Amino acid sequence: MNYIISKERLLELLKAESILNVLEGDGVDNWTWYMKGRRQYLKEGAETYGVNIDDNEDFDFEDLAELALQDFEEF
C-alpha cells in the first residue's frame, strides 16, 4: 500500500529517525527510566486511537505505527 503525506511530515519523520538512531547508538535503551517512559508513550498513543493496551504487553511501536496509518490517505 502507498500513502500520501506532506513534505513537512516526511521531513519530521526523517528527522525523528535520525535522532532515534543517535539515541540508540548512545545506549538510551540502557537508561533506567527508558522502559517506563516508552510504555507510557505507547499507552498514550494507543489511547489517541481508542485502544487500551493495559492487558497487551506485546504492544510496541510497530503496532502504534499501524494505528497511526489512519491519519494518512491511501492511494
N, CA, C, O and CB atoms as a CASP TS submission, in Angstrom:
PFRMAT TS
TARGET T0000
AUTHOR 0000-0000-0000
METHOD Language model
MODEL 1
PARENT N/A
ATOM      1  N   MET     1       0.829  -1.172   0.000  1.00  0.00           N
ATOM      2  CA  MET     1       0.000   0.000   0.000  1.00  0.00           C
ATOM      3  C   MET     1       0.882   1.246   0.000  1.00  0.00           C
ATOM      4  O   MET     1       2.007   1.240   0.499  1.00  0.00           O
ATOM      5  CB  MET     1      -0.948  -0.008   1.204  1.00  0.00           C
ATOM      6  N   ASN     2       0.353   2.271  -0.555  1.00  0.00           N
ATOM      7  CA  ASN     2       1.047   3.551  -0.590  1.00  0.00           C
ATOM      8  C   ASN     2       0.175   4.604   0.080  1.00  0.00           C
ATOM      9  O   ASN     2      -1.053   4.529   0.046  1.00  0.00           O
ATOM     10  CB  ASN     2       1.392   3.961  -2.049  1.00  0.00           C
ATOM     11  N   TYR     3       0.834   5.587   0.689  1.00  0.00           N
ATOM     12  CA  TYR     3       0.124   6.643   1.396  1.00  0.00           C
ATOM     13  C   TYR     3       0.645   7.991   0.963  1.00  0.00           C
ATOM     14  O   TYR     3       1.798   8.126   0.553  1.00  0.00           O
ATOM     15  CB  TYR     3       0.260   6.478   2.910  1.00  0.00           C
ATOM     16  N   ILE     4      -0.210   8.982   1.058  1.00  0.00           N
ATOM     17  CA  ILE     4       0.165  10.345   0.729  1.00  0.00           C
ATOM     18  C   ILE     4       0.455  11.088   2.028  1.00  0.00           C
ATOM     19  O   ILE     4      -0.383  11.124   2.929  1.00  0.00           O
ATOM     20  CB  ILE     4      -0.953  11.058  -0.093  1.00  0.00           C
ATOM     21  N   ILE     5       1.645  11.680   2.122  1.00  0.00           N
ATOM     22  CA  ILE     5       1.975  12.525   3.264  1.00  0.00           C
ATOM     23  C   ILE     5       2.598  13.810   2.729  1.00  0.00           C
ATOM     24  O   ILE     5       3.124  13.847   1.617  1.00  0.00           O
ATOM     25  CB  ILE     5       2.943  11.793   4.262  1.00  0.00           C
ATOM     26  N   SER     6       2.529  14.833   3.523  1.00  0.00           N
ATOM     27  CA  SER     6       3.094  16.109   3.103  1.00  0.00           C
ATOM     28  C   SER     6       4.618  16.079   3.219  1.00  0.00           C
ATOM     29  O   SER     6       5.183  15.255   3.938  1.00  0.00           O
ATOM     30  CB  SER     6       2.512  17.260   3.946  1.00  0.00           C
ATOM     31  N   LYS     7       5.265  16.980   2.507  1.00  0.00           N
ATOM     32  CA  LYS     7       6.715  17.097   2.576  1.00  0.00           C
ATOM     33  C   LYS     7       7.143  17.413   4.002  1.00  0.00           C
ATOM     34  O   LYS     7       8.146  16.886   4.483  1.00  0.00           O
ATOM     35  CB  LYS     7       7.222  18.182   1.606  1.00  0.00           C
ATOM     36  N   GLU     8       6.380  18.276   4.682  1.00  0.00           N
ATOM     37  CA  GLU     8       6.716  18.655   6.055  1.00  0.00           C
ATOM     38  C   GLU     8       6.697  17.444   6.977  1.00  0.00           C
ATOM     39  O   GLU     8       7.588  17.274   7.810  1.00  0.00           O
ATOM     40  CB  GLU     8       5.745  19.721   6.570  1.00  0.00           C
ATOM     41  N   ARG     9       5.667  16.594   6.825  1.00  0.00           N
ATOM     42  CA  ARG     9       5.564  15.397   7.668  1.00  0.00           C
ATOM     43  C   ARG     9       6.686  14.417   7.356  1.00  0.00           C
ATOM     44  O   ARG     9       7.242  13.808   8.270  1.00  0.00           O
ATOM     45  CB  ARG     9       4.199  14.714   7.475  1.00  0.00           C
ATOM     46  N   LEU    10       7.022  14.257   6.102  1.00  0.00           N
ATOM     47  CA  LEU    10       8.127  13.386   5.721  1.00  0.00           C
ATOM     48  C   LEU    10       9.425  13.878   6.336  1.00  0.00           C
ATOM     49  O   LEU    10      10.211  13.076   6.841  1.00  0.00           O
ATOM     50  CB  LEU    10       8.256  13.311   4.196  1.00  0.00           C
ATOM     51  N   LEU    11       9.662  15.179   6.304  1.00  0.00           N
ATOM     52  CA  LEU    11      10.873  15.736   6.919  1.00  0.00           C
ATOM     53  C   LEU    11      10.887  15.487   8.424  1.00  0.00           C
ATOM     54  O   LEU    11      11.934  15.170   8.989  1.00  0.00           O
ATOM     55  CB  LEU    11      10.975  17.245   6.635  1.00  0.00           C
ATOM     56  N   GLU    12       9.725  15.629   9.082  1.00  0.00           N
ATOM     57  CA  GLU    12       9.635  15.340  10.513  1.00  0.00           C
ATOM     58  C   GLU    12      10.003  13.889  10.803  1.00  0.00           C
ATOM     59  O   GLU    12      10.740  13.606  11.747  1.00  0.00           O
ATOM     60  CB  GLU    12       8.223  15.637  11.030  1.00  0.00           C
ATOM     61  N   LEU    13       9.493  12.983   9.994  1.00  0.00           N
ATOM     62  CA  LEU    13       9.768  11.563  10.190  1.00  0.00           C
ATOM     63  C   LEU    13      11.241  11.235   9.973  1.00  0.00           C
ATOM     64  O   LEU    13      11.827  10.464  10.734  1.00  0.00           O
ATOM     65  CB  LEU    13       8.912  10.731   9.252  1.00  0.00           C
ATOM     66  N   LEU    14      11.833  11.812   8.948  1.00  0.00           N
ATOM     67  CA  LEU    14      13.252  11.569   8.682  1.00  0.00           C
ATOM     68  C   LEU    14      14.130  12.143   9.797  1.00  0.00           C
ATOM     69  O   LEU    14      15.128  11.536  10.184  1.00  0.00           O
ATOM     70  CB  LEU    14      13.651  12.180   7.329  1.00  0.00           C
ATOM     71  N   LYS    15      13.752  13.312  10.308  1.00  0.00           N
ATOM     72  CA  LYS    15      14.490  13.916  11.423  1.00  0.00           C
ATOM     73  C   LYS    15      14.374  13.036  12.666  1.00  0.00           C
ATOM     74  O   LYS    15      15.371  12.778  13.341  1.00  0.00           O
ATOM     75  CB  LYS    15      13.962  15.345  11.723  1.00  0.00           C
ATOM     76  N   ALA    16      13.169  12.578  12.966  1.00  0.00           N
ATOM     77  CA  ALA    16      12.950  11.728  14.135  1.00  0.00           C
ATOM     78  C   ALA    16      13.740  10.427  14.022  1.00  0.00           C
ATOM     79  O   ALA    16      14.283   9.940  15.014  1.00  0.00           O
ATOM     80  CB  ALA    16      11.456  11.424  14.301  1.00  0.00           C
ATOM     81  N   GLU    17      13.803   9.870  12.822  1.00  0.00           N
ATOM     82  CA  GLU    17      14.572   8.645  12.619  1.00  0.00           C
ATOM     83  C   GLU    17      16.049   8.876  12.912  1.00  0.00           C
ATOM     84  O   GLU    17      16.701   8.037  13.535  1.00  0.00           O
ATOM     85  CB  GLU    17      14.392   8.130  11.187  1.00  0.00           C
ATOM     86  N   SER    18      16.571  10.000  12.469  1.00  0.00           N
ATOM     87  CA  SER    18      17.977  10.318  12.713  1.00  0.00           C
ATOM     88  C   SER    18      18.251  10.483  14.203  1.00  0.00           C
ATOM     89  O   SER    18      19.248   9.974  14.715  1.00  0.00           O
ATOM     90  CB  SER    18      18.374  11.592  11.962  1.00  0.00           C
ATOM     91  N   ILE    19      17.366  11.194  14.897  1.00  0.00           N
ATOM     92  CA  ILE    19      17.532  11.390  16.344  1.00  0.00           C
ATOM     93  C   ILE    19      17.477  10.056  17.066  1.00  0.00           C
ATOM     94  O   ILE    19      18.286   9.795  17.956  1.00  0.00           O
ATOM     95  CB  ILE    19      16.449  12.339  16.897  1.00  0.00           C
ATOM     96  N   LEU    20      16.531   9.216  16.690  1.00  0.00           N
ATOM     97  CA  LEU    20      16.408   7.901  17.310  1.00  0.00           C
ATOM     98  C   LEU    20      17.669   7.064  17.091  1.00  0.00           C
ATOM     99  O   LEU    20      18.134   6.389  18.009  1.00  0.00           O
ATOM    100  CB  LEU    20      15.186   7.166  16.752  1.00  0.00           C
ATOM    101  N   ASN    21      18.212   7.108  15.898  1.00  0.00           N
ATOM    102  CA  ASN    21      19.440   6.354  15.614  1.00  0.00           C
ATOM    103  C   ASN    21      20.577   6.794  16.524  1.00  0.00           C
ATOM    104  O   ASN    21      21.345   5.960  17.003  1.00  0.00           O
ATOM    105  CB  ASN    21      19.849   6.527  14.147  1.00  0.00           C
ATOM    106  N   VAL    22      20.692   8.092  16.765  1.00  0.00           N
ATOM    107  CA  VAL    22      21.736   8.597  17.663  1.00  0.00           C
ATOM    108  C   VAL    22      21.480   8.125  19.093  1.00  0.00           C
ATOM    109  O   VAL    22      22.399   7.656  19.765  1.00  0.00           O
ATOM    110  CB  VAL    22      21.799  10.145  17.612  1.00  0.00           C
ATOM    111  N   LEU    23      20.246   8.244  19.557  1.00  0.00           N
ATOM    112  CA  LEU    23      19.907   7.820  20.918  1.00  0.00           C
ATOM    113  C   LEU    23      20.181   6.332  21.127  1.00  0.00           C
ATOM    114  O   LEU    23      20.766   5.934  22.134  1.00  0.00           O
ATOM    115  CB  LEU    23      18.437   8.125  21.217  1.00  0.00           C
ATOM    116  N   GLU    24      19.756   5.527  20.174  1.00  0.00           N
ATOM    117  CA  GLU    24      20.001   4.089  20.302  1.00  0.00           C
ATOM    118  C   GLU    24      21.491   3.777  20.247  1.00  0.00           C
ATOM    119  O   GLU    24      21.965   2.890  20.956  1.00  0.00           O
ATOM    120  CB  GLU    24      19.265   3.322  19.200  1.00  0.00           C
ATOM    121  N   GLY    25      22.230   4.497  19.414  1.00  0.00           N
ATOM    122  CA  GLY    25      23.672   4.305  19.338  1.00  0.00           C
ATOM    123  C   GLY    25      24.372   4.681  20.635  1.00  0.00           C
ATOM    124  O   GLY    25      25.410   4.116  20.979  1.00  0.00           O
ATOM    125  N   ASP    26      23.794   5.641  21.351  1.00  0.00           N
ATOM    126  CA  ASP    26      24.359   6.075  22.628  1.00  0.00           C
ATOM    127  C   ASP    26      23.881   5.232  23.801  1.00  0.00           C
ATOM    128  O   ASP    26      24.262   5.490  24.943  1.00  0.00           O
ATOM    129  CB  ASP    26      24.013   7.520  22.877  1.00  0.00           C
ATOM    130  N   GLY    27      23.058   4.234  23.537  1.00  0.00           N
ATOM    131  CA  GLY    27      22.633   3.311  24.584  1.00  0.00           C
ATOM    132  C   GLY    27      21.437   3.767  25.391  1.00  0.00           C
ATOM    133  O   GLY    27      21.317   3.410  26.563  1.00  0.00           O
ATOM    134  N   VAL    28      20.537   4.557  24.787  1.00  0.00           N
ATOM    135  CA  VAL    28      19.377   5.041  25.524  1.00  0.00           C
ATOM    136  C   VAL    28      18.555   3.891  26.109  1.00  0.00           C
ATOM    137  O   VAL    28      17.914   4.055  27.147  1.00  0.00           O
ATOM    138  CB  VAL    28      18.503   5.896  24.617  1.00  0.00           C
ATOM    139  N   ASP    29      18.569   2.752  25.462  1.00  0.00           N
ATOM    140  CA  ASP    29      17.789   1.619  25.959  1.00  0.00           C
ATOM    141  C   ASP    29      18.358   1.047  27.251  1.00  0.00           C
ATOM    142  O   ASP    29      17.724   0.197  27.877  1.00  0.00           O
ATOM    143  CB  ASP    29      17.725   0.533  24.906  1.00  0.00           C
ATOM    144  N   ASN    30      19.533   1.490  27.659  1.00  0.00           N
ATOM    145  CA  ASN    30      20.123   1.060  28.923  1.00  0.00           C
ATOM    146  C   ASN    30      19.829   2.038  30.057  1.00  0.00           C
ATOM    147  O   ASN    30      20.191   1.774  31.204  1.00  0.00           O
ATOM    148  CB  ASN    30      21.622   0.893  28.766  1.00  0.00           C
ATOM    149  N   TRP    31      19.186   3.151  29.759  1.00  0.00           N
ATOM    150  CA  TRP    31      18.845   4.123  30.794  1.00  0.00           C
ATOM    151  C   TRP    31      17.718   3.558  31.641  1.00  0.00           C
ATOM    152  O   TRP    31      16.779   2.967  31.107  1.00  0.00           O
ATOM    153  CB  TRP    31      18.440   5.493  30.173  1.00  0.00           C
ATOM    154  N   THR    32      17.797   3.728  32.934  1.00  0.00           N
ATOM    155  CA  THR    32      16.862   3.081  33.859  1.00  0.00           C
ATOM    156  C   THR    32      15.412   3.490  33.627  1.00  0.00           C
ATOM    157  O   THR    32      14.518   2.668  33.830  1.00  0.00           O
ATOM    158  CB  THR    32      17.248   3.402  35.280  1.00  0.00           C
ATOM    159  N   TRP    33      15.147   4.695  33.221  1.00  0.00           N
ATOM    160  CA  TRP    33      13.775   5.174  33.049  1.00  0.00           C
ATOM    161  C   TRP    33      13.228   4.924  31.651  1.00  0.00           C
ATOM    162  O   TRP    33      12.054   5.197  31.399  1.00  0.00           O
ATOM    163  CB  TRP    33      13.707   6.643  33.355  1.00  0.00           C
ATOM    164  N   TYR    34      14.042   4.417  30.741  1.00  0.00           N
ATOM    165  CA  TYR    34      13.642   4.292  29.345  1.00  0.00           C
ATOM    166  C   TYR    34      12.403   3.428  29.145  1.00  0.00           C
ATOM    167  O   TYR    34      11.476   3.835  28.444  1.00  0.00           O
ATOM    168  CB  TYR    34      14.773   3.726  28.551  1.00  0.00           C
ATOM    169  N   MET    35      12.372   2.247  29.746  1.00  0.00           N
ATOM    170  CA  MET    35      11.250   1.335  29.517  1.00  0.00           C
ATOM    171  C   MET    35       9.940   1.890  30.072  1.00  0.00           C
ATOM    172  O   MET    35       8.889   1.708  29.458  1.00  0.00           O
ATOM    173  CB  MET    35      11.543  -0.021  30.145  1.00  0.00           C
ATOM    174  N   LYS    36       9.984   2.559  31.213  1.00  0.00           N
ATOM    175  CA  LYS    36       8.773   3.142  31.780  1.00  0.00           C
ATOM    176  C   LYS    36       8.248   4.253  30.870  1.00  0.00           C
ATOM    177  O   LYS    36       7.052   4.312  30.584  1.00  0.00           O
ATOM    178  CB  LYS    36       9.045   3.688  33.199  1.00  0.00           C
ATOM    179  N   GLY    37       9.134   5.123  30.421  1.00  0.00           N
ATOM    180  CA  GLY    37       8.732   6.209  29.534  1.00  0.00           C
ATOM    181  C   GLY    37       8.224   5.688  28.206  1.00  0.00           C
ATOM    182  O   GLY    37       7.273   6.232  27.645  1.00  0.00           O
ATOM    183  N   ARG    38       8.843   4.650  27.705  1.00  0.00           N
ATOM    184  CA  ARG    38       8.441   4.037  26.442  1.00  0.00           C
ATOM    185  C   ARG    38       7.026   3.477  26.550  1.00  0.00           C
ATOM    186  O   ARG    38       6.196   3.706  25.669  1.00  0.00           O
ATOM    187  CB  ARG    38       9.428   2.926  26.041  1.00  0.00           C
ATOM    188  N   ARG    39       6.753   2.750  27.619  1.00  0.00           N
ATOM    189  CA  ARG    39       5.436   2.148  27.814  1.00  0.00           C
ATOM    190  C   ARG    39       4.361   3.227  27.952  1.00  0.00           C
ATOM    191  O   ARG    39       3.267   3.089  27.405  1.00  0.00           O
ATOM    192  CB  ARG    39       5.440   1.238  29.055  1.00  0.00           C
ATOM    193  N   GLN    40       4.670   4.289  28.675  1.00  0.00           N
ATOM    194  CA  GLN    40       3.711   5.389  28.843  1.00  0.00           C
ATOM    195  C   GLN    40       3.420   6.056  27.504  1.00  0.00           C
ATOM    196  O   GLN    40       2.273   6.395  27.214  1.00  0.00           O
ATOM    197  CB  GLN    40       4.248   6.430  29.848  1.00  0.00           C
ATOM    198  N   TYR    41       4.447   6.245  26.694  1.00  0.00           N
ATOM    199  CA  TYR    41       4.268   6.845  25.366  1.00  0.00           C
ATOM    200  C   TYR    41       3.356   5.973  24.503  1.00  0.00           C
ATOM    201  O   TYR    41       2.450   6.478  23.839  1.00  0.00           O
ATOM    202  CB  TYR    41       5.635   7.041  24.670  1.00  0.00           C
ATOM    203  N   LEU    42       3.604   4.659  24.518  1.00  0.00           N
ATOM    204  CA  LEU    42       2.778   3.732  23.739  1.00  0.00           C
ATOM    205  C   LEU    42       1.332   3.746  24.230  1.00  0.00           C
ATOM    206  O   LEU    42       0.401   3.739  23.424  1.00  0.00           O
ATOM    207  CB  LEU    42       3.350   2.307  23.818  1.00  0.00           C
ATOM    208  N   LYS    43       1.146   3.763  25.538  1.00  0.00           N
ATOM    209  CA  LYS    43      -0.198   3.762  26.111  1.00  0.00           C
ATOM    210  C   LYS    43      -0.959   5.015  25.690  1.00  0.00           C
ATOM    211  O   LYS    43      -2.104   4.928  25.246  1.00  0.00           O
ATOM    212  CB  LYS    43      -0.133   3.667  27.646  1.00  0.00           C
ATOM    213  N   GLU    44      -0.332   6.175  25.827  1.00  0.00           N
ATOM    214  CA  GLU    44      -0.994   7.424  25.458  1.00  0.00           C
ATOM    215  C   GLU    44      -1.264   7.497  23.951  1.00  0.00           C
ATOM    216  O   GLU    44      -2.306   7.997  23.525  1.00  0.00           O
ATOM    217  CB  GLU    44      -0.143   8.619  25.895  1.00  0.00           C
ATOM    218  N   GLY    45      -0.321   6.997  23.151  1.00  0.00           N
ATOM    219  CA  GLY    45      -0.512   6.984  21.707  1.00  0.00           C
ATOM    220  C   GLY    45      -1.668   6.095  21.295  1.00  0.00           C
ATOM    221  O   GLY    45      -2.474   6.476  20.447  1.00  0.00           O
ATOM    222  N   ALA    46      -1.758   4.910  21.890  1.00  0.00           N
ATOM    223  CA  ALA    46      -2.841   3.982  21.573  1.00  0.00           C
ATOM    224  C   ALA    46      -4.187   4.557  21.999  1.00  0.00           C
ATOM    225  O   ALA    46      -5.184   4.396  21.295  1.00  0.00           O
ATOM    226  CB  ALA    46      -2.604   2.627  22.253  1.00  0.00           C
ATOM    227  N   GLU    47      -4.218   5.222  23.139  1.00  0.00           N
ATOM    228  CA  GLU    47      -5.459   5.818  23.625  1.00  0.00           C
ATOM    229  C   GLU    47      -5.972   6.883  22.659  1.00  0.00           C
ATOM    230  O   GLU    47      -7.179   7.107  22.571  1.00  0.00           O
ATOM    231  CB  GLU    47      -5.249   6.425  25.016  1.00  0.00           C
ATOM    232  N   THR    48      -5.066   7.541  21.934  1.00  0.00           N
ATOM    233  CA  THR    48      -5.455   8.524  20.929  1.00  0.00           C
ATOM    234  C   THR    48      -6.367   7.887  19.883  1.00  0.00           C
ATOM    235  O   THR    48      -7.231   8.555  19.314  1.00  0.00           O
ATOM    236  CB  THR    48      -4.210   9.129  20.256  1.00  0.00           C
ATOM    237  N   TYR    49      -6.173   6.606  19.636  1.00  0.00           N
ATOM    238  CA  TYR    49      -6.962   5.871  18.641  1.00  0.00           C
ATOM    239  C   TYR    49      -8.025   4.986  19.301  1.00  0.00           C
ATOM    240  O   TYR    49      -8.594   4.105  18.656  1.00  0.00           O
ATOM    241  CB  TYR    49      -6.040   5.012  17.767  1.00  0.00           C
ATOM    242  N   GLY    50      -8.287   5.225  20.584  1.00  0.00           N
ATOM    243  CA  GLY    50      -9.325   4.480  21.288  1.00  0.00           C
ATOM    244  C   GLY    50      -8.938   3.066  21.655  1.00  0.00           C
ATOM    245  O   GLY    50      -9.809   2.219  21.855  1.00  0.00           O
ATOM    246  N   VAL    51      -7.640   2.790  21.748  1.00  0.00           N
ATOM    247  CA  VAL    51      -7.162   1.438  22.048  1.00  0.00           C
ATOM    248  C   VAL    51      -6.536   1.425  23.444  1.00  0.00           C
ATOM    249  O   VAL    51      -5.700   2.268  23.770  1.00  0.00           O
ATOM    250  CB  VAL    51      -6.130   0.955  20.974  1.00  0.00           C
ATOM    251  N   ASN    52      -6.955   0.457  24.262  1.00  0.00           N
ATOM    252  CA  ASN    52      -6.390   0.283  25.594  1.00  0.00           C
ATOM    253  C   ASN    52      -5.385  -0.866  25.537  1.00  0.00           C
ATOM    254  O   ASN    52      -5.731  -1.980  25.142  1.00  0.00           O
ATOM    255  CB  ASN    52      -7.510   0.007  26.660  1.00  0.00           C
ATOM    256  N   ILE    53      -4.147  -0.593  25.931  1.00  0.00           N
ATOM    257  CA  ILE    53      -3.100  -1.622  25.841  1.00  0.00           C
ATOM    258  C   ILE    53      -2.701  -2.178  27.205  1.00  0.00           C
ATOM    259  O   ILE    53      -1.699  -2.885  27.315  1.00  0.00           O
ATOM    260  CB  ILE    53      -1.875  -1.052  25.153  1.00  0.00           C
ATOM    261  N   ASP    54      -3.474  -1.866  28.244  1.00  0.00           N
ATOM    262  CA  ASP    54      -3.111  -2.309  29.592  1.00  0.00           C
ATOM    263  C   ASP    54      -2.876  -3.810  29.685  1.00  0.00           C
ATOM    264  O   ASP    54      -1.975  -4.253  30.399  1.00  0.00           O
ATOM    265  CB  ASP    54      -4.187  -1.914  30.564  1.00  0.00           C
ATOM    266  N   ASP    55      -3.673  -4.595  28.974  1.00  0.00           N
ATOM    267  CA  ASP    55      -3.542  -6.057  29.035  1.00  0.00           C
ATOM    268  C   ASP    55      -2.735  -6.638  27.882  1.00  0.00           C
ATOM    269  O   ASP    55      -2.720  -7.854  27.690  1.00  0.00           O
ATOM    270  CB  ASP    55      -4.907  -6.690  29.051  1.00  0.00           C
ATOM    271  N   ASN    56      -2.064  -5.784  27.112  1.00  0.00           N
ATOM    272  CA  ASN    56      -1.301  -6.241  25.953  1.00  0.00           C
ATOM    273  C   ASN    56       0.154  -5.809  26.097  1.00  0.00           C
ATOM    274  O   ASN    56       0.548  -4.749  25.608  1.00  0.00           O
ATOM    275  CB  ASN    56      -1.908  -5.687  24.638  1.00  0.00           C
ATOM    276  N   GLU    57       0.946  -6.634  26.769  1.00  0.00           N
ATOM    277  CA  GLU    57       2.353  -6.306  26.998  1.00  0.00           C
ATOM    278  C   GLU    57       3.184  -6.350  25.717  1.00  0.00           C
ATOM    279  O   GLU    57       4.294  -5.818  25.678  1.00  0.00           O
ATOM    280  CB  GLU    57       2.941  -7.255  28.015  1.00  0.00           C
ATOM    281  N   ASP    58       2.653  -6.983  24.670  1.00  0.00           N
ATOM    282  CA  ASP    58       3.378  -7.104  23.413  1.00  0.00           C
ATOM    283  C   ASP    58       3.178  -5.904  22.493  1.00  0.00           C
ATOM    284  O   ASP    58       3.851  -5.802  21.467  1.00  0.00           O
ATOM    285  CB  ASP    58       2.954  -8.356  22.703  1.00  0.00           C
ATOM    286  N   PHE    59       2.262  -4.987  22.841  1.00  0.00           N
ATOM    287  CA  PHE    59       2.021  -3.808  22.020  1.00  0.00           C
ATOM    288  C   PHE    59       3.301  -2.988  21.949  1.00  0.00           C
ATOM    289  O   PHE    59       3.893  -2.660  22.977  1.00  0.00           O
ATOM    290  CB  PHE    59       0.849  -2.959  22.587  1.00  0.00           C
ATOM    291  N   ASP    60       3.734  -2.654  20.713  1.00  0.00           N
ATOM    292  CA  ASP    60       5.006  -1.960  20.538  1.00  0.00           C
ATOM    293  C   ASP    60       4.851  -0.852  19.499  1.00  0.00           C
ATOM    294  O   ASP    60       3.746  -0.591  19.022  1.00  0.00           O
ATOM    295  CB  ASP    60       6.119  -2.950  20.116  1.00  0.00           C
ATOM    296  N   PHE    61       5.942  -0.216  19.158  1.00  0.00           N
ATOM    297  CA  PHE    61       5.919   0.914  18.235  1.00  0.00           C
ATOM    298  C   PHE    61       5.382   0.528  16.860  1.00  0.00           C
ATOM    299  O   PHE    61       4.752   1.351  16.196  1.00  0.00           O
ATOM    300  CB  PHE    61       7.310   1.494  18.096  1.00  0.00           C
ATOM    301  N   GLU    62       5.615  -0.684  16.431  1.00  0.00           N
ATOM    302  CA  GLU    62       5.066  -1.130  15.148  1.00  0.00           C
ATOM    303  C   GLU    62       3.545  -1.133  15.193  1.00  0.00           C
ATOM    304  O   GLU    62       2.889  -0.742  14.228  1.00  0.00           O
ATOM    305  CB  GLU    62       5.589  -2.535  14.789  1.00  0.00           C
ATOM    306  N   ASP    63       2.989  -1.573  16.313  1.00  0.00           N
ATOM    307  CA  ASP    63       1.536  -1.573  16.472  1.00  0.00           C
ATOM    308  C   ASP    63       0.990  -0.143  16.493  1.00  0.00           C
ATOM    309  O   ASP    63      -0.051   0.138  15.899  1.00  0.00           O
ATOM    310  CB  ASP    63       1.139  -2.314  17.762  1.00  0.00           C
ATOM    311  N   LEU    64       1.693   0.748  17.174  1.00  0.00           N
ATOM    312  CA  LEU    64       1.273   2.146  17.216  1.00  0.00           C
ATOM    313  C   LEU    64       1.343   2.764  15.826  1.00  0.00           C
ATOM    314  O   LEU    64       0.466   3.541  15.447  1.00  0.00           O
ATOM    315  CB  LEU    64       2.144   2.944  18.200  1.00  0.00           C
ATOM    316  N   ALA    65       2.370   2.428  15.073  1.00  0.00           N
ATOM    317  CA  ALA    65       2.502   2.936  13.705  1.00  0.00           C
ATOM    318  C   ALA    65       1.341   2.446  12.840  1.00  0.00           C
ATOM    319  O   ALA    65       0.825   3.198  12.013  1.00  0.00           O
ATOM    320  CB  ALA    65       3.852   2.498  13.090  1.00  0.00           C
ATOM    321  N   GLU    66       0.930   1.200  13.025  1.00  0.00           N
ATOM    322  CA  GLU    66      -0.216   0.670  12.273  1.00  0.00           C
ATOM    323  C   GLU    66      -1.480   1.471  12.580  1.00  0.00           C
ATOM    324  O   GLU    66      -2.274   1.758  11.684  1.00  0.00           O
ATOM    325  CB  GLU    66      -0.439  -0.823  12.606  1.00  0.00           C
ATOM    326  N   LEU    67      -1.661   1.829  13.851  1.00  0.00           N
ATOM    327  CA  LEU    67      -2.818   2.655  14.209  1.00  0.00           C
ATOM    328  C   LEU    67      -2.713   4.034  13.563  1.00  0.00           C
ATOM    329  O   LEU    67      -3.712   4.582  13.096  1.00  0.00           O
ATOM    330  CB  LEU    67      -2.933   2.792  15.741  1.00  0.00           C
ATOM    331  N   ALA    68      -1.517   4.586  13.538  1.00  0.00           N
ATOM    332  CA  ALA    68      -1.306   5.934  13.006  1.00  0.00           C
ATOM    333  C   ALA    68      -1.543   6.018  11.501  1.00  0.00           C
ATOM    334  O   ALA    68      -1.740   7.109  10.967  1.00  0.00           O
ATOM    335  CB  ALA    68       0.099   6.395  13.322  1.00  0.00           C
ATOM    336  N   LEU    69      -1.526   4.888  10.820  1.00  0.00           N
ATOM    337  CA  LEU    69      -1.805   4.902   9.379  1.00  0.00           C
ATOM    338  C   LEU    69      -3.179   5.475   9.077  1.00  0.00           C
ATOM    339  O   LEU    69      -3.435   5.939   7.966  1.00  0.00           O
ATOM    340  CB  LEU    69      -1.700   3.495   8.805  1.00  0.00           C
ATOM    341  N   GLN    70      -4.062   5.441  10.068  1.00  0.00           N
ATOM    342  CA  GLN    70      -5.400   6.006   9.893  1.00  0.00           C
ATOM    343  C   GLN    70      -5.349   7.494   9.566  1.00  0.00           C
ATOM    344  O   GLN    70      -6.291   8.040   8.991  1.00  0.00           O
ATOM    345  CB  GLN    70      -6.232   5.782  11.148  1.00  0.00           C
ATOM    346  N   ASP    71      -4.252   8.147   9.932  1.00  0.00           N
ATOM    347  CA  ASP    71      -4.104   9.590   9.727  1.00  0.00           C
ATOM    348  C   ASP    71      -3.688   9.953   8.306  1.00  0.00           C
ATOM    349  O   ASP    71      -3.637  11.133   7.960  1.00  0.00           O
ATOM    350  CB  ASP    71      -3.094  10.140  10.698  1.00  0.00           C
ATOM    351  N   PHE    72      -3.392   8.957   7.487  1.00  0.00           N
ATOM    352  CA  PHE    72      -2.874   9.211   6.151  1.00  0.00           C
ATOM    353  C   PHE    72      -3.811   8.667   5.082  1.00  0.00           C
ATOM    354  O   PHE    72      -4.486   7.654   5.271  1.00  0.00           O
ATOM    355  CB  PHE    72      -1.489   8.598   5.994  1.00  0.00           C
ATOM    356  N   GLU    73      -3.831   9.358   3.978  1.00  0.00           N
ATOM    357  CA  GLU    73      -4.658   8.948   2.839  1.00  0.00           C
ATOM    358  C   GLU    73      -3.941   7.839   2.069  1.00  0.00           C
ATOM    359  O   GLU    73      -2.756   7.950   1.754  1.00  0.00           O
ATOM    360  CB  GLU    73      -4.964  10.162   1.903  1.00  0.00           C
ATOM    361  N   GLU    74      -4.663   6.795   1.780  1.00  0.00           N
ATOM    362  CA  GLU    74      -4.110   5.698   0.984  1.00  0.00           C
ATOM    363  C   GLU    74      -4.435   5.927  -0.485  1.00  0.00           C
ATOM    364  O   GLU    74      -5.526   6.379  -0.834  1.00  0.00           O
ATOM    365  CB  GLU    74      -4.665   4.327   1.460  1.00  0.00           C
ATOM    366  N   PHE    75      -3.460   5.605  -1.343  1.00  0.00           N
ATOM    367  CA  PHE    75      -3.750   5.681  -2.767  1.00  0.00           C
ATOM    368  C   PHE    75      -3.226   4.461  -3.482  1.00  0.00           C
ATOM    369  O   PHE    75      -3.378   4.346  -4.698  1.00  0.00           O
ATOM    370  CB  PHE    75      -3.153   6.939  -3.373  1.00  0.00           C
TER
END
